[in-house]
Amino acid sequence: MRNALVVVDIQNDFVEGGALPIKGGMQVAAMVSRHIRHFKQEYTFVVATRDYHEDPAGHFSDQPDFVNTWPPHCVIGTPGASLCPPIFNLVREKLITAVVDKGRHAPAYSGFEGLDPRGHPLIDVLKEARVDHIDICGLATDYCVRATALDARKYDYQVRVLVNLCAAVNPETGMQALDELKAAGCQLQAATAP
């Protein structure tokens, strides 16, 4: 079995102090970093996704509804678009092997909408690594983690969502997302790094 870990959108704008902060975001960043360092032998491949916006049509709004429209966030060239320091350090140390960017010109929630620096979609990047099982963690449970996990199931991957390495925008929609993921065949499990 060849395992991959997909680290979803752990960026400065999605943690405390960012444009769209998720409560517990910094704690998730620290715990994901610890998980990757502890279990690095378990993963054939580790990839991070980034929300990476230039002019995402209809995604930004001055009066956001926080469902389909949002305040500007993760704009290319701003500090908010950068991966959080604990995650960026893993990229620098090559413990995260690839980064895919999504949402440049259109709203994008799933990591499978992301492209690597060569312009290859995430599905092709995972096929190149001959992955058959995917663990997913990151931000936010009820949006991009949910969309990424559902797409991974559509591509027939075995999927495990590491629930304690995720945080939701809203606790209620976070629980609904977990129910939906379980119904789609995702395994929900807590990560166990010390």
N, CA, C and O of each residue as an XYZ file, in Angstrom:
776
protein
N       0.840     -1.182      0.000
C       0.000      0.000      0.000
C       0.885      1.246      0.000
O       1.846      1.341      0.764
N       0.547      2.188     -0.864
C       1.317      3.435     -0.959
C       0.448      4.578     -0.449
O      -0.553      4.944     -1.065
N       0.850      5.127      0.680
C       0.066      6.157      1.366
C       0.541      7.549      0.999
O       1.737      7.811      0.874
N      -0.437      8.440      0.829
C      -0.139      9.862      0.674
C      -0.850     10.618      1.779
O      -1.880     10.176      2.288
N      -0.298     11.749      2.140
C      -0.957     12.681      3.044
C      -1.209     13.959      2.262
O      -0.292     14.521      1.664
N      -2.453     14.416      2.270
C      -2.808     15.691      1.643
C      -3.100     16.681      2.764
O      -4.031     16.494      3.547
N      -2.296     17.730      2.827
C      -2.406     18.780      3.842
C      -3.128     19.962      3.188
O      -2.574     20.630      2.316
N      -4.358     20.210      3.613
C      -5.224     21.157      2.915
C      -5.141     22.565      3.521
O      -5.501     22.774      4.679
N      -4.669     23.514      2.731
C      -4.842     24.957      2.957
C      -4.460     25.460      4.352
O      -5.180     26.279      4.924
N      -3.354     24.991      4.903
C      -2.923     25.526      6.204
C      -2.071     26.764      5.922
O      -0.841     26.725      5.924
N      -2.793     27.867      5.679
C      -2.191     29.124      5.235
C      -2.449     30.224      6.255
O      -3.365     30.131      7.073
N      -1.627     31.265      6.194
C      -1.707     32.354      7.165
C      -3.086     33.006      7.233
O      -3.526     33.389      8.317
N      -3.782     33.141      6.097
C      -5.099     33.785      6.128
C      -6.172     32.934      6.806
O      -7.231     33.452      7.160
N      -5.917     31.637      6.992
C      -6.930     30.755      7.578
C      -6.669     30.438      9.053
O      -7.406     29.661      9.660
N      -5.635     31.032      9.623
C      -5.364     30.814     11.048
C      -5.569     32.137     11.784
O      -5.767     33.186     11.172
N      -5.517     32.057     13.103
C      -5.723     33.244     13.919
C      -4.837     34.384     13.426
O      -3.638     34.210     13.206
N      -5.457     35.565     13.257
C      -4.737     36.735     12.758
C      -4.845     36.926     11.255
O      -4.428     37.963     10.740
N      -5.396     35.950     10.536
C      -5.531     36.046      9.089
C      -6.843     36.680      8.656
O      -7.663     37.059      9.493
N      -7.037     36.794      7.357
C      -8.239     37.425      6.790
C      -9.498     36.604      7.068
O     -10.577     37.171      7.239
N      -9.374     35.289      7.117
C     -10.511     34.379      7.384
C     -10.081     33.373      8.442
O      -9.948     32.186      8.142
N      -9.862     33.822      9.671
C      -9.297     32.927     10.681
C     -10.259     31.818     11.105
O     -11.454     32.049     11.286
N      -9.726     30.635     11.258
C     -10.476     29.478     11.750
C      -9.975     29.205     13.166
O      -8.776     29.045     13.397
N     -10.904     29.156     14.095
C     -10.538     28.920     15.486
C      -9.796     27.587     15.587
O     -10.284     26.554     15.130
N      -8.621     27.629     16.188
C      -7.811     26.422     16.319
C      -6.877     26.186     15.144
O      -6.183     25.170     15.104
N      -6.847     27.105     14.187
C      -6.018     26.933     12.994
C      -4.533     26.785     13.290
O      -3.869     25.919     12.719
N      -4.003     27.629     14.184
C      -2.575     27.539     14.525
C      -2.260     26.226     15.234
O      -1.197     25.641     15.027
N      -3.183     25.768     16.067
C      -2.980     24.482     16.745
C      -2.952     23.348     15.726
O      -2.139     22.431     15.837
N      -3.845     23.409     14.725
C      -3.852     22.399     13.663
C      -2.509     22.414     12.931
O      -1.943     21.356     12.655
N      -2.000     23.601     12.618
C      -0.712     23.702     11.917
C       0.395     23.002     12.712
O       1.188     22.242     12.157
N       0.433     23.269     14.016
C       1.471     22.663     14.868
C       1.303     21.147     14.949
O       2.285     20.406     14.895
N       0.045     20.683     15.080
C      -0.205     19.241     15.206
C       0.085     18.495     13.898
O       0.596     17.376     13.918
N      -0.242     19.121     12.765
C       0.053     18.499     11.468
C       1.567     18.385     11.288
O       2.064     17.363     10.816
N       2.293     19.432     11.663
C       3.752     19.392     11.570
C       4.307     18.237     12.404
O       5.166     17.485     11.943
N       3.814     18.105     13.624
C       4.267     17.020     14.502
C       3.920     15.654     13.906
O       4.731     14.729     13.944
N       2.701     15.537     13.352
C       2.259     14.282     12.729
C       3.201     13.879     11.578
O       3.623     12.726     11.483
N       3.515     14.839     10.718
C       4.364     14.537      9.558
C       5.765     14.130     10.012
O       6.341     13.182      9.478
N       6.306     14.834     10.982
C       7.644     14.485     11.468
C       7.643     13.096     12.117
O       8.583     12.321     11.940
N       6.587     12.791     12.865
C       6.525     11.514     13.582
C       6.288     10.331     12.636
O       6.854      9.254     12.821
N       5.443     10.547     11.621
C       5.037      9.439     10.742
C       5.645      9.529      9.339
O       5.091      8.969      8.393
N       6.781     10.228      9.190
C       7.327     10.440      7.840
C       7.609      9.134      7.097
O       7.567      9.110      5.867
N       7.893      8.058      7.811
C       8.157      6.769      7.147
C       6.867      6.125      6.621
O       6.917      5.240      5.767
N       5.726      6.568      7.130
C       4.437      5.961      6.746
C       3.940      6.453      5.394
O       3.112      5.801      4.757
N       4.445      7.599      4.957
C       3.911      8.221      3.734
C       4.906      8.142      2.593
O       6.069      8.520      2.732
N       4.429      7.645      1.464
C       5.209      7.636      0.235
C       5.339      9.059     -0.294
O       6.338      9.415     -0.919
N       4.309      9.869     -0.033
C       4.171     11.164     -0.690
C       3.368     12.086      0.218
O       2.337     11.682      0.756
N       3.831     13.317      0.394
C       3.079     14.317      1.160
C       2.942     15.556      0.283
O       3.927     16.073     -0.246
N       1.703     16.023      0.138
C       1.418     17.193     -0.700
C       0.592     18.189      0.109
O      -0.296     17.808      0.872
N       0.902     19.468     -0.071
C       0.106     20.541      0.541
C      -0.677     21.249     -0.553
O      -0.179     21.437     -1.663
N      -1.910     21.641     -0.232
C      -2.691     22.465     -1.161
C      -2.695     23.893     -0.637
O      -2.580     24.140      0.564
N      -2.832     24.827     -1.579
C      -2.931     26.247     -1.218
C      -4.076     26.875     -1.977
O      -4.209     26.680     -3.185
N      -4.911     27.634     -1.272
C      -5.818     28.565     -1.914
C      -4.905     29.662     -2.449
O      -4.088     30.194     -1.698
N      -5.020     30.009     -3.720
C      -4.034     30.907     -4.314
C      -4.741     31.782     -5.332
O      -4.782     31.463     -6.521
N      -5.304     32.901     -4.852
C      -6.218     33.692     -5.671
C      -5.556     34.893     -6.335
O      -4.728     35.589     -5.746
N      -5.954     35.104     -7.580
C      -5.576     36.323     -8.300
C      -6.842     37.147     -8.509
O      -6.963     38.256     -7.989
N      -7.781     36.599     -9.270
C      -9.076     37.259     -9.495
C     -10.162     36.185     -9.598
O     -10.718     35.961    -10.673
N     -10.462     35.522     -8.473
C     -11.428     34.418     -8.499
C     -12.863     34.941     -8.674
O     -13.493     35.377     -7.710
N     -13.358     34.894     -9.881
C     -14.657     35.477    -10.240
C     -15.751     35.076     -9.252
O     -16.009     33.893     -9.028
N     -16.390     36.100     -8.667
C     -17.538     35.860     -7.804
C     -17.221     35.285     -6.432
O     -18.142     35.004     -5.665
N     -15.951     35.103     -6.098
C     -15.563     34.471     -4.839
C     -15.395     35.508     -3.727
O     -15.737     35.249     -2.573
N     -14.869     36.676     -4.080
C     -14.652     37.743     -3.112
C     -15.833     38.707     -3.123
O     -16.448     38.939     -4.164
N     -16.146     39.267     -1.949
C     -17.227     40.240     -1.865
C     -16.964     41.209     -0.719
O     -16.366     40.846      0.294
N     -17.422     42.455     -0.896
C     -17.361     43.433      0.190
C     -18.442     43.153      1.233
O     -18.315     43.558      2.388
N     -19.515     42.452      0.820
C     -20.568     42.000      1.737
C     -20.688     40.480      1.617
O     -21.675     39.978      1.078
N     -19.690     39.744      2.116
C     -19.690     38.285      1.927
C     -20.819     37.595      2.686
O     -21.238     38.040      3.754
N     -21.303     36.485      2.100
C     -22.322     35.683      2.801
C     -21.688     34.541      3.598
O     -22.385     33.822      4.313
N     -20.373     34.375      3.476
C     -19.611     33.340      4.191
C     -20.116     31.926      3.868
O     -19.946     31.003      4.663
N     -20.733     31.772      2.702
C     -21.120     30.461      2.182
C     -20.530     30.318      0.787
O     -19.800     29.370      0.500
N     -20.860     31.278     -0.078
C     -20.332     31.279     -1.449
C     -19.395     32.448     -1.716
O     -18.560     32.388     -2.619
N     -19.537     33.521     -0.924
C     -18.665     34.679     -1.103
C     -17.947     34.969      0.213
O     -18.463     34.722      1.302
N     -16.735     35.502      0.065
C     -15.829     35.664      1.207
C     -15.087     36.980      1.094
O     -14.970     37.534      0.001
N     -14.581     37.492      2.217
C     -13.667     38.639      2.099
C     -12.422     38.195      1.323
O     -12.106     37.006      1.293
N     -11.717     39.136      0.698
C     -10.485     38.745      0.001
C      -9.546     37.985      0.942
O      -9.356     38.369      2.096
N      -8.966     36.899      0.424
C      -8.064     36.054      1.218
C      -7.123     35.316      0.283
O      -7.432     35.107     -0.890
N      -5.982     34.927      0.809
C      -5.001     34.106      0.076
C      -4.706     34.677     -1.312
O      -4.635     33.941     -2.296
N      -4.537     35.989     -1.372
C      -4.235     36.660     -2.637
C      -2.744     36.486     -2.919
O      -1.896     36.746     -2.066
N      -2.451     36.042     -4.134
C      -1.069     35.798     -4.539
C      -0.213     37.041     -4.243
O      -0.593     38.162     -4.578
N       0.927     36.822     -3.621
C       1.847     37.910     -3.319
C       1.648     38.533     -1.948
O       2.420     39.399     -1.538
N       0.595     38.086     -1.222
C       0.374     38.618      0.133
C       0.846     37.586      1.159
O       0.884     36.393      0.861
N       1.206     38.037      2.365
C       1.615     37.089      3.412
C       0.520     36.068      3.727
O       0.816     34.931      4.092
N      -0.734     36.470      3.587
C      -1.841     35.566      3.898
C      -1.897     34.331      3.017
O      -2.423     33.298      3.432
N      -1.363     34.425      1.807
C      -1.391     33.279      0.885
C      -0.327     32.243      1.222
O      -0.392     31.108      0.749
N       0.651     32.626      2.034
C       1.755     31.711      2.364
C       1.291     30.596      3.287
O       0.382     30.776      4.097
N       1.926     29.449      3.152
C       1.703     28.366      4.106
C       2.184     28.829      5.479
O       3.174     29.553      5.577
N       1.490     28.417      6.538
C       1.901     28.763      7.909
C       3.327     28.288      8.150
O       3.754     27.285      7.578
N       4.070     29.007      8.999
C       5.474     28.631      9.227
C       5.715     27.146      9.515
O       6.644     26.583      8.935
N       4.924     26.466     10.388
C       5.242     25.046     10.627
C       5.114     24.191      9.358
O       5.834     23.207      9.189
N       4.198     24.577      8.479
C       3.987     23.816      7.241
C       5.026     24.230      6.204
O       5.586     23.381      5.510
N       5.286     25.534      6.098
C       6.308     26.018      5.167
C       7.662     25.381      5.479
O       8.411     25.025      4.569
N       7.971     25.239      6.771
C       9.244     24.605      7.159
C       9.333     23.174      6.638
O      10.409     22.719      6.251
N       8.203     22.465      6.627
C       8.192     21.084      6.113
C       8.455     21.050      4.610
O       9.078     20.115      4.106
N       7.979     22.073      3.894
C       8.254     22.173      2.452
C       9.754     22.417      2.269
O      10.405     21.771      1.448
N      10.286     23.357      3.047
C      11.715     23.698      2.949
C      12.595     22.486      3.237
O      13.631     22.287      2.603
N      12.157     21.677      4.214
C      12.928     20.485      4.594
C      12.629     19.275      3.706
O      13.173     18.191      3.916
N      11.764     19.471      2.720
C      11.392     18.415      1.755
C      10.604     17.268      2.404
O      10.545     16.173      1.845
N      10.001     17.506      3.570
C       9.094     16.514      4.152
C       7.720     16.610      3.490
O       6.958     15.643      3.476
N       7.413     17.789      2.940
C       6.274     17.943      2.025
C       6.892     18.027      0.645
O       7.687     18.921      0.356
N       6.513     17.080     -0.206
C       7.197     16.910     -1.492
C       6.651     17.779     -2.603
O       7.363     18.086     -3.559
N       5.376     18.187     -2.488
C       4.761     18.971     -3.565
C       3.751     19.942     -2.965
O       3.189     19.705     -1.895
N       3.536     21.046     -3.689
C       2.491     22.008     -3.332
C       1.659     22.229     -4.583
O       2.195     22.475     -5.663
N       0.330     22.139     -4.426
C      -0.576     22.437     -5.542
C      -1.399     23.665     -5.173
O      -1.840     23.823     -4.035
N      -1.594     24.525     -6.162
C      -2.326     25.777     -5.971
C      -3.661     25.713     -6.690
O      -3.767     25.182     -7.796
N      -4.694     26.273     -6.032
C      -6.042     26.230     -6.612
C      -6.717     27.580     -6.475
O      -6.419     28.346     -5.559
N      -7.627     27.866     -7.390
C      -8.473     29.040     -7.269
C      -7.924     30.330     -7.827
O      -8.375     31.409     -7.443
N      -6.952     30.243     -8.732
C      -6.359     31.480     -9.253
C      -7.418     32.391     -9.872
O      -7.495     33.573     -9.537
N      -8.238     31.838    -10.780
C      -9.218     32.673    -11.496
C     -10.660     32.264    -11.241
O     -11.571     32.847    -11.830
N     -10.893     31.284    -10.384
C     -12.255     30.830    -10.079
C     -12.254     30.242     -8.679
O     -11.219     29.774     -8.204
N     -13.407     30.260     -8.010
C     -13.460     29.615     -6.695
C     -13.056     28.152     -6.826
O     -13.418     27.492     -7.800
N     -12.309     27.644     -5.855
C     -11.890     26.238     -5.876
C     -11.777     25.769     -4.437
O     -11.058     26.366     -3.635
N     -12.482     24.710     -4.115
C     -12.466     24.187     -2.754
C     -11.661     22.898     -2.656
O     -10.955     22.685     -1.670
N     -11.755     22.044     -3.656
C     -11.072     20.753     -3.598
C      -9.612     20.867     -4.013
O      -9.278     21.558     -4.975
N      -8.750     20.179     -3.275
C      -7.349     20.100     -3.666
C      -7.180     19.502     -5.059
O      -6.172     19.742     -5.724
N      -8.176     18.716     -5.503
C      -8.097     18.109     -6.833
C      -8.279     19.142     -7.946
O      -8.077     18.830     -9.119
N      -8.659     20.368     -7.583
C      -8.709     21.455     -8.558
C      -7.350     22.154     -8.657
O      -7.166     23.052     -9.479
N      -6.408     21.737     -7.820
C      -5.104     22.382     -7.769
C      -4.133     21.837     -8.800
O      -4.258     20.708     -9.276
N      -3.155     22.680     -9.131
C      -2.106     22.329    -10.090
C      -0.747     22.488     -9.424
O      -0.538     23.403     -8.627
N       0.187     21.577     -9.762
C       1.547     21.725     -9.253
C       2.297     22.743    -10.113
O       1.744     23.219    -11.104
N       3.531     23.088     -9.768
C       4.254     24.118    -10.539
C       4.417     23.772    -12.022
O       4.630     24.666    -12.841
N       4.320     22.488    -12.375
C       4.422     22.097    -13.789
C       3.098     22.260    -14.520
O       3.028     22.112    -15.740
N       2.028     22.572    -13.746
C       0.699     22.670    -14.345
C      -0.052     21.352    -14.334
O      -1.092     21.233    -14.981
N       0.457     20.351    -13.606
C      -0.191     19.041    -13.524
C      -1.221     19.039    -12.401
O      -0.924     19.500    -11.299
N      -2.440     18.522    -12.658
C      -3.449     18.455    -11.605
C      -3.069     17.436    -10.524
O      -2.294     16.510    -10.764
N      -3.634     17.633     -9.331
C      -3.312     16.771     -8.199
C      -3.519     15.299     -8.525
O      -2.707     14.469     -8.117
N      -4.574     14.951     -9.243
C      -4.819     13.531     -9.549
C      -3.631     12.927    -10.296
O      -3.243     11.789    -10.030
N      -3.055     13.683    -11.225
C      -1.892     13.174    -11.977
C      -0.656     13.070    -11.083
O       0.139     12.140    -11.216
N      -0.504     14.029    -10.172
C       0.621     14.014     -9.242
C       0.535     12.759     -8.355
O       1.546     12.107     -8.093
N      -0.681     12.431     -7.897
C      -0.869     11.241     -7.057
C      -0.657      9.955     -7.857
O      -0.097      8.985     -7.346
N      -1.108      9.954     -9.112
C      -0.902      8.763     -9.963
C       0.587      8.544    -10.221
O       1.060      7.408    -10.209
N       1.327      9.635    -10.455
C       2.783      9.527    -10.654
C       3.440      8.861     -9.456
O       4.371      8.071     -9.610
N       2.951      9.183     -8.258
C       3.518      8.622     -7.028
C       2.937      7.237     -6.722
O       3.285      6.619     -5.715
N       2.054      6.761     -7.596
C       1.419      5.433     -7.480
C       0.762      5.242     -6.108
O       0.905      4.199     -5.470
N       0.043      6.273     -5.678
C      -0.639      6.281     -4.389
C      -1.960      5.524     -4.499
O      -2.651      5.620     -5.514
N      -2.310      4.772     -3.455
C      -3.637      4.145     -3.448
C      -4.444      4.459     -2.192
O      -5.639      4.166     -2.138
N      -3.817      5.045     -1.194
C      -4.501      5.405      0.042
C      -4.117      6.830      0.395
O      -2.946      7.203      0.317
N      -5.119      7.639      0.790
C      -4.859      9.044      1.091
C      -5.374      9.385      2.481
O      -6.531      9.120      2.809
N      -4.506      9.974      3.292
C      -4.918     10.615      4.541
C      -5.081     12.098      4.226
O      -4.301     12.668      3.462
N      -6.104     12.722      4.821
C      -6.377     14.135      4.568
C      -6.500     14.860      5.906
O      -7.119     14.364      6.847
N      -5.891     16.055      5.965
C      -6.003     16.897      7.154
C      -5.952     18.345      6.698
O      -5.636     18.625      5.542
N      -6.266     19.277      7.614
C      -6.104     20.688      7.285
C      -7.319     21.539      7.570
O      -8.117     21.248      8.461
N      -7.441     22.615      6.778
C      -8.459     23.635      6.987
C      -9.265     23.862      5.707
O      -8.681     23.911      4.624
N     -10.498     23.991      5.795
C     -11.388     23.815      6.935
C     -12.227     22.563      6.688
O     -12.564     22.235      5.551
N     -12.554     21.878      7.771
C     -13.293     20.614      7.687
C     -14.518     20.745      6.797
O     -14.782     19.878      5.964
N     -15.275     21.840      6.973
C     -16.561     21.993      6.301
C     -16.470     22.573      4.891
O     -17.494     22.729      4.226
N     -15.272     22.892      4.428
C     -15.133     23.428      3.069
C     -14.090     22.639      2.275
O     -14.430     21.669      1.597
N     -12.835     23.047      2.356
C     -11.823     22.469      1.469
C     -11.419     21.049      1.860
O     -11.117     20.247      0.976
N     -11.401     20.711      3.142
C     -11.121     19.323      3.535
C     -12.244     18.426      3.009
O     -11.988     17.376      2.420
N     -13.495     18.855      3.232
C     -14.666     18.103      2.762
C     -14.593     17.869      1.242
O     -14.714     16.736      0.775
N     -14.394     18.953      0.482
C     -14.378     18.851     -0.984
C     -13.241     17.957     -1.475
O     -13.421     17.174     -2.408
N     -12.076     18.074     -0.848
C     -10.916     17.264     -1.249
C     -11.183     15.782     -0.971
O     -10.898     14.932     -1.814
N     -11.728     15.473      0.211
C     -12.001     14.074      0.571
C     -13.075     13.469     -0.331
O     -12.956     12.315     -0.743
N     -14.122     14.235     -0.641
C     -15.177     13.714     -1.525
C     -14.621     13.438     -2.921
O     -14.954     12.423     -3.533
N     -13.774     14.339     -3.425
C     -13.164     14.096     -4.740
C     -12.231     12.889     -4.709
O     -12.193     12.114     -5.665
N     -11.486     12.722     -3.629
C     -10.597     11.557     -3.517
C     -11.411     10.267     -3.594
O     -10.979      9.294     -4.212
N     -12.575     10.258     -2.974
C     -13.453      9.070     -3.050
C     -13.966      8.880     -4.475
O     -14.062      7.749     -4.951
N     -14.296      9.976     -5.157
C     -14.765      9.872     -6.562
C     -13.700      9.220     -7.436
O     -14.021      8.529     -8.403
N     -12.443      9.440     -7.096
C     -11.332      8.817     -7.834
C     -10.984      7.433     -7.274
O      -9.957      6.853     -7.624
N     -11.848      6.917     -6.408
C     -11.716      5.554     -5.863
C     -10.520      5.349     -4.935
O     -10.047      4.223     -4.780
N     -10.034      6.402     -4.329
C      -8.997      6.238     -3.323
C      -9.617      5.777     -2.006
O     -10.756      6.123     -1.690
N      -8.859      4.996     -1.243
C      -9.197      4.753      0.152
C      -8.827      6.034      0.885
O      -7.701      6.515      0.759
N      -9.757      6.587      1.645
C      -9.539      7.898      2.259
C      -9.744      7.816      3.767
O     -10.724      7.256      4.257
N      -8.790      8.391      4.478
C      -8.916      8.526      5.926
C      -8.780     10.011      6.250
O      -7.784     10.640      5.892
N      -9.788     10.572      6.930
C      -9.742     11.967      7.355
C      -9.263     11.980      8.807
O      -9.885     11.379      9.684
N      -8.163     12.664      9.044
C      -7.566     12.737     10.381
C      -8.250     13.881     11.136
O      -7.794     15.024     11.112
N      -9.347     13.543     11.800
C     -10.287     14.543     12.313
C      -9.664     15.508     13.328
O     -10.055     16.674     13.379
N      -8.713     15.048     14.128
C      -8.108     15.952     15.110
C      -7.020     16.832     14.493
O      -6.446     17.679     15.177
N      -6.736     16.637     13.208
C      -5.790     17.493     12.484
C      -6.535     18.390     11.501
O      -5.982     18.819     10.488
N      -7.800     18.664     11.818
C      -8.650     19.538     11.020
C      -9.358     20.509     11.967
O      -9.455     20.254     13.167
N      -9.845     21.607     11.427
C     -10.693     22.529     12.184
C     -11.749     23.059     11.229
O     -11.492     23.252     10.041
N     -12.938     23.292     11.766
C     -14.063     23.749     10.948
C     -14.281     25.249     11.107
O     -13.946     25.830     12.139
N     -14.847     25.867     10.070
C     -15.263     27.264     10.147
C     -16.372     27.381     11.199
O     -16.400     28.317     11.998
N     -17.286     26.397     11.171
C     -18.457     26.405     12.039
C     -18.628     24.995     12.604
O     -18.668     24.039     11.830
N     -18.729     24.832     13.912
C     -18.826     23.483     14.485
C     -19.979     22.656     13.914
O     -19.834     21.453     13.697
N     -21.119     23.296     13.671
C     -22.288     22.566     13.160
C     -22.057     22.057     11.735
O     -22.296     20.885     11.447
N     -21.592     22.936     10.848
C     -21.336     22.489      9.472
C     -20.133     21.547      9.428
O     -20.030     20.707      8.534
N     -19.223     21.691     10.396
C     -18.107     20.741     10.493
C     -18.607     19.332     10.777
O     -18.138     18.369     10.169
N     -19.564     19.207     11.705
C     -20.146     17.887     12.021
C     -20.920     17.331     10.823
O     -20.844     16.138     10.530
N     -21.664     18.202     10.134
C     -22.404     17.763      8.936
C     -21.427     17.244      7.879
O     -21.686     16.229      7.232
N     -20.307     17.942      7.710
C     -19.299     17.519      6.726
C     -18.756     16.142      7.083
O     -18.596     15.295      6.204
N     -18.470     15.905      8.369
C     -17.945     14.599      8.788
C     -18.973     13.494      8.526
O     -18.606     12.401      8.094
N     -20.251     13.768      8.783
C     -21.309     12.787      8.486
C     -21.345     12.474      6.997
O     -21.471     11.317      6.597
N     -21.233     13.529      6.174
C     -21.246     13.352      4.717
C     -20.035     12.541      4.250
O     -20.159     11.682      3.377
N     -18.883     12.813      4.824
C     -17.664     12.085      4.441
C     -17.768     10.615      4.828
O     -17.369      9.735      4.066
N     -18.304     10.358      6.010
C     -18.483      8.970      6.451
C     -19.433      8.238      5.499
O     -19.178      7.098      5.112
N     -20.528      8.904      5.127
C     -21.500      8.311      4.191
C     -20.875      8.045      2.825
O     -21.291      7.124      2.122
N     -19.870      8.852      2.444
C     -19.196      8.675      1.145
C     -18.120      7.590      1.203
O     -17.482      7.299      0.191
N     -17.913      6.989      2.378
C     -16.952      5.899      2.484
C     -15.600      6.304      3.039
O     -14.660      5.510      3.015
N     -15.488      7.523      3.536
C     -14.229      7.945      4.163
C     -14.167      7.369      5.578
O     -15.177      7.279      6.276
N     -12.973      6.989      5.975
C     -12.731      6.575      7.351
C     -12.433      7.837      8.146
O     -11.649      8.674      7.697
N     -13.038      7.991      9.311
C     -12.754      9.128     10.175
C     -11.934      8.601     11.343
O     -12.347      7.666     12.029
N     -10.780      9.201     11.562
C      -9.884      8.669     12.589
C      -9.060      9.807     13.187
O      -8.739     10.788     12.516
N      -8.731      9.650     14.456
C      -7.833     10.618     15.092
C      -6.394     10.200     14.842
O      -6.062      9.016     14.917
N      -5.545     11.166     14.546
C      -4.113     10.894     14.412
C      -3.510     10.709     15.799
O      -4.030     11.235     16.783
N      -2.428      9.969     15.873
C      -1.909      9.559     17.183
C      -0.472      9.984     17.466
O       0.180      9.407     18.336
N       0.030     10.986     16.744
C       1.404     11.430     17.040
C       1.482     11.936     18.470
O       0.559     12.617     18.917
N       2.559     11.629     19.216
C       2.666     12.066     20.608
C       2.778     13.585     20.716
O       2.876     14.119     21.821
